[in-house]
Amino acid sequence: QNDPLIVFLNELLPGMTASPLPDHCRLLNEPAPQPGSWNMAVDESLLESAVSDQICSLRWYRWDQATISLGYFQQNDGDAQQGPWEGLPRVRRLSGGGAILHHHELTYSFTVPANHPLAKSPPELYVAIHQPLIDVLAAHGLNVEFRGVSFRSASEPFLCFGRGDERDLVYQGQKILGSAQRRRRGAIVQHGSLLLLTSEYAPEFPGLLNLVEQPGRYSEEFLNALTTDFSQAISTALKLPLQSGNLTDEETQRARTLEKEKYSQDGWTSRKKQV
């Protein structure tokens, strides 16, 4: 309340309050894999917290079964229903891009309020999150890098990992991580998937551990260690101390409502719906 800049702005603009920059980032580790509808509902609830309360959150989570998440603008008919993924549970994301098959992976979301400098430039936010991941994997001898170029085809593949964006992370030429964003009143949620093992529902996409021929490393201990290393690297890069925490009661209730009224509804999943 006594910050000179805030006092100055309050005097200059009566009736308006300048929100202080977040001085830490809340770290949320989901205790167990969850359904897609819940995962997407929580990400939107965290975005609302960034909008209304200027809360910065880094969340790690997994999926309780192989699930397709559709991009916000993506169709859910025709070719989208064909392939080995036919019949899998589906949920529509808040963010754009192609469909993602969530199976043997580690998923993150990062929400940042509008008053943080990173929210001013969405492309820089991709780099700010992806570069620490590159650094951690490099420490393990894995030369992961940005793709560096984007490519498009006349008919975009249904699955996101068949598409190419310059900000993707690749290993030995194979995409292992892609991310997407959604902005709301200046705040941003960015979430992404690190593919660790090939899924039988999409055998054309090798996971990182398949590429290094160490699939046996996929375990709870490995995932926990990777999450810890990634979190610390992101915290250092963004100069935001991490504070472990949980969803507030308000965030939990909001997520439950979103899951019930939106993300578990066929009306939301089957077609684009403006919100």
N, C-alpha and C positions, 0 to 999 in steps of 0.2 A: 504493500500500500504506500510506502514512502519512497519508492523508486522515483528519482527525479524526472525521468522521461515520462512516466505515467502521470505524475503530478502536472507536468507541463502540458501534456495532451488533454488532461481533464480541464485545465484552465483555458486552453485554446479552443477546445470543442466541448462546451458545457453539455452535460447530459449524455456524453459518450464515454465509454470506459475502454481503455486500451488493455488488452489481455496480455499478461506476461508470457514470455516464451516458456515452453515446458523445460524444466530443469532436470528431468529424468525421463526414462522410457520404462513403462511397466512391462515386465516379462511374464507371459502366460504360456505355460506348458500344459497341454491337455493330458490328463492322466490316462486316458484310454481312447482308442479309435472310436469315432462317432459317425452317425449317418450323414450323408451329404446335405440333407435339408438342415440339420443342426449346424454343420460347419459353415454353411453360407449365411445362415441367420446370425450366427455369432459375429462373423466378419462385418455384416451390415450394422449390427448393434454397436460394434467398436467404432465404426465410421461415425455413427451418430454421437458417440461420446467425444470423438475428436471435434465434431462440429459444435456441440453444445457446451462441453466442459474443457476443451483444449487438452485432451488427454492423448498422449502418444503411447502406442502399444505395439509390442512385438509378440506375435503368437506363433507357436509351433503346434501342428496338429496332424492327425492321420485319419484314415477312413475305415469304417468297420467292414466294408466289402468293396469289391471292384465297382466303381461308380463313374458314370459319365457326367461331367459338368459342361453344360452348353454355354457358349458366349452369349452375352446379353442380346445381340442382334441376330443370333444364329437361328436358322430354321430347324425344325424338329420333325421333318417329314421327308419322303422320298429317299434319296441315297443315305440320309442320316440314319435311317432305320435298318440299313443293311450292314452286313459284316459280322465278324465274330463277336462284336460287342452287343449285337441285337439281344434284347431282353434284359440287359443290365439296368439297374436303377439309374434314374436321371434327375438332375437338378439344374436349374438355370442360374448362372452366376450373375452378380451385379456388374461385373466387368465384361469387356468385349473380348474379341479374339475367337479362335476356333475351339472346338470341343477338346476336353482333356479327359483321358482315361486315368482316373486316380486308382492306383493299386499298390504296387510296391514302391512307395515314394515317401518323401518327407515334404510336407507342405508348410509354407509360412504365410503370414499376413503381417503387414506393417501399416499402421494407421498414423497419420501425422496431421495435426491441426493446421488451419489456414495461416496462422501467424508464424509458422516455422519457415525459415528460408527455403527448405527443400520443397515445400508445397508450391512455391512460386514457379518451379521449373520441373514438370513431371519427368522429362527425359533424364535430368540429373538425379532424380530419385532412383531410377532403375540402376544407374551406375553406382550410386551410394550404397545400395544393398548388394548388388552383384559383385562388386570388387572385393569386399571382405570375404565372400564365399570363395572367390578365386584364390585369395591369399591363403585361406585355411587349407584348401585342397592342394595348393602348391607346397605347403609345409609337409604334406603327406606324399610328395613326389608326383602329384597328378597335375599335368600341365593343361589345366582348363583355361579357356580364353573366350572373349567375346567373339561372336560370329563376325561382326564388323560390317557385314553387308546384308541387305534385305532382298528377298526375291519373292515374286508373285507369279501365279499361273492363272490362265483364263478361268479355270475352275478350281477354286481353292480346295485342298483336301479337307475332309470333315474334321480330322483330328489335328489339333494344334501342333503336335510334334512332327507333322508332315509339312508344316509351313516354316518359313524362315524370316526371322527378324534380326536386325543388326545387334540388338541387345541380348539375344539368346546366349546362353553359355553352351559351349561345345567342347567335346573331348574326342580326339582322333576324328574330327569331322562330324561327329554325331551329336545332335542336340540332347543335352541332359537337363537343362533347366530353361523354362520360359515363365514369364510373368505378365500380369495385366493389371490395369488400374481402373479406378472409378473415382471421379471427383464429385464432391457434394459441398456446395457453399464454400468452396475454397479448400476444404479438407480433402485428403486423399487416402484411399485404401489401396495398397498394392499387395497382391498375393501371387504366389508362384509355386511351382512344383519341381522338386529335384528328383528325377527318375533314377532309382537305385538298381532295380532289377527289371528285366523284361517281363511283361505280363503275357500270359497265354492268350489274352484277348487282343493283343496288338504285338505279335511276335516280330514285326518289322522294326520295332524301336528298342535297341539294346539299352539297358541301364548302365550306369557308371560302373557298378561292380561286375557286370558281365564283361565290360570292355577291358577291365584290369584283371579279369579272370580270377576274381576273388568273391564269388557269390556267397561263400560261406561266412563272410564278415557280416552279413545282414542279420542283426540280432538286436534285442532290446538294449544291450549294453552299447553296441555300436551306434545306434540311433541316439541314445542319450548323450554319448560323448560328442557326436557330431553336432547335435543341437547346442550343447554347451560351448563348443569351440566357435560355432557360427555366431552365437549370441554375443560372446565376448568381442569377437572381431567387429561386428556391426556396431556395438556400443562404442568401441574405441574409434572407429572411423567417423561416426556421427558425433562424437564427443558428448554423448548422452549416457550418463550412468544408468545401469539397469537396476530395477527394483522388482523382485519377484512378487507376484500378486495373483489375485483371482478376479473373476468377473464380479462386479458389484451386484447387489440384489436387483437394482434397476436394470442393469445390462442383461442379467439372466432372464428377468421377466420380459423384457423387450425382445430378446432372442426367441423365447418360447412363443410369443405372439407372432413374430415374423415367421417362425417355422410353421405354425399352425395355419396362419392366414395367407401365407405367400409361398414359401419354399416347398411345402408339401402338396401344394395345389396344382392340379394338372393345367389349370388355366394360366398359371405363371410359367410352367415348364414347357408347355406345348407351343406357345407362341410368344412373340415379342409383346411386351406390355409396358407402356410408358409409365414411369413412376417418378 
